[in-house]
Amino acid sequence: MFQKRGMETAAPSRLDSTPPATDALKAGDVARGVMRLFARNDIWCLGEVALKNGRRADLMGVDAKGLIVIVEIKVARGDLLGDAKWPDYLDYCDRFFWGVPPSLDRAPLDTLAYQPESCGVIVADAYDGEIVRHAPLAPLASARRKVQVERLARIAMRRHTVMLDPECANFGGEG
């Protein structure tokens, strides 16, 4: 499903090293790295997508086969440990990933509370991302997937239109 980055065998990945504490990554940096990884693999996503259950996915995208991917980004241990809402995303995607910076302790993601058999893990910085645990496929019902893909398309078109003509932001909503 995902291509490997070039030259990985020649030199260790820059994502393997822990940045100094003063180089803390923000959620936007991690999102950028994940989106770059996904773009190389023909997965296109949007940030901050509201779901019908009231939750907001940090990244939500569609791959070339029409499968929906959600990434929940965590950059702080406290935020990760305090997140009890993340299972609410599973009903809206075919694959679910955690997106984390290289410096974050990923040990909690291997515990039963975080359902490692259901969730992938992507380590990312502002320049790139790497899958360290693949997300298993948990197929949505085709009718639900169709609704979600249509919602994503409409959200993307609205955002694009508003970017070109900000006055259009006064019309309609995101979904």
N, C-alpha and C positions, 0 to 999 in steps of 0.2 A: 504494500500500500504506500509506503513512503520510501523515497530515494535516500541513499546515504549521501552525506556531504563529501565532497572531494577531499582527498589527501588525509582522511582520518587515520589511516594506518601509518602515515609518514610522521605525524606529530600529534601529541595529545591535544584534544579539543580544548579551546580556551574556556569552555563551559565546565571543564573538570576542576579548574582551580577556583578556590574560594576568594572572592574579592575582599579587600580590606573593609573593615567595618565602616569606614568613612565613605565607601563606594556603594552604599545601600541603593538597591534598585527600587524604582517605583512601579506600580501596577502597569502604567502606560509603557514602561520600558519592556516589561515581560510580555505584554500584549503585542508590542511591535515585533519582538523576536519570534513569538508564536505565529504571528501572521506571515512573517517571512518564511518560516518553515512550511506553513500550509500553502503559501503561494507557489513555492517550488514543487509542491505535490498536487497542484490544481484543486486546492480547497480554498474557497473564498469566503471571508467572514465579515461580519459587522460587530462592532462593539456596543455594549450596553443595550441589549435587546430585551424589551419587556415581554414577559410571558403572560399567558392568560391566567395563571395562578397567582399573579401579583409579584412574582420573583423577577429579577433582572439578570440575564446571563451576561457575564463579562465579555465573552466572545461566542458568537453563534454563527456557524457556517454550513455550507453545502459542498460536498465533494463532487467529483465528476459523475458519480453514479446516482446522485440525488440523495445521498445519505446525509443526515444532519449530525453535526458535531457541536458540542458545547464544551467550552473551557472555562473553568472557574479559577480565577487568579488569586493567589495568596502570596503576599510578600513579607508578612510578619507571622511569627509563631503564634502569638496570641489570637490573631485574626483566624488562623487556620484552626486552632483548638476550640475557638468559640463559635465556629460555624456549624450550626445544627440544621440549617435550611438546605444544604446542598443536595440531599436526596430528592428534593422537589424538582430538580432539573431533569432527573432521569426519565420522566414521562414525556419529555420534549426532544429527545435526541436518540440517535442510533448508537452513538459513541460519546462517552464523557471522559474528559481529561482534567486533571489538575495542572495548572500552569504556575510554576514557582521559579524564583531566582536561584542561581547556583549556591548562594550562601545560606538558603533556608534549610533547616534540618528536616529531611523528608521522612524520618523514622515514623512519625504518627500516621503517614499515609499507608504504611504497611500493616496497621492494626485493623482488627475486625470492624471497628467503628467507622472506618473509611472504606469499607468494602473493596479491598484491593483486587478482588476477582472481577469487579465490575467497572473499575476506573483505571484509566491510563494516567501517566505522569509525563509532563514535558518540562524540562529545565530550559529556561530562556533568559537572555539578557536583551539589551536594546538592539543587538545586531543579529542575533540568530537564536535558534531553538533546536533542541534535540529531544527525541522521545527516549525516555529511560524505561518506561513501561508502556507497552501498547494497550490501548483500550479495546476490550472485546466488543464485538458487535452484539447489540441487543436490539434487534429490529423493531421499529415502531410499526403499528398497524398502517397499512398503506394510506388509508383515508386521513389519519392523523398526520402522516408525513406530508401528504399533499397540502393540507391546510397550513402546516408550518412553513413549507417551501414558498407557498403563495404569500404568506405574511412577510417572510424575509424579503421576497422580491419587492413587495409594495413598500416596505420600510426603506429598502435601499434606493428605490426610485424616488421616494419622497425626500430622503436626505440629499440625494443628488440634485433634485430640482431646487431645494432650498439653498443648497450651496451656490447654484447658478443665479438664483433670484431669491434673496432673503425675504422678500415680501410675501412669498408663497407660504412662509411658516405660519401665517395667520389662517391658513385653510387646512381643514382635515386634521387628522392625528396620526400617530405612528402605529396604531394597530390594535 
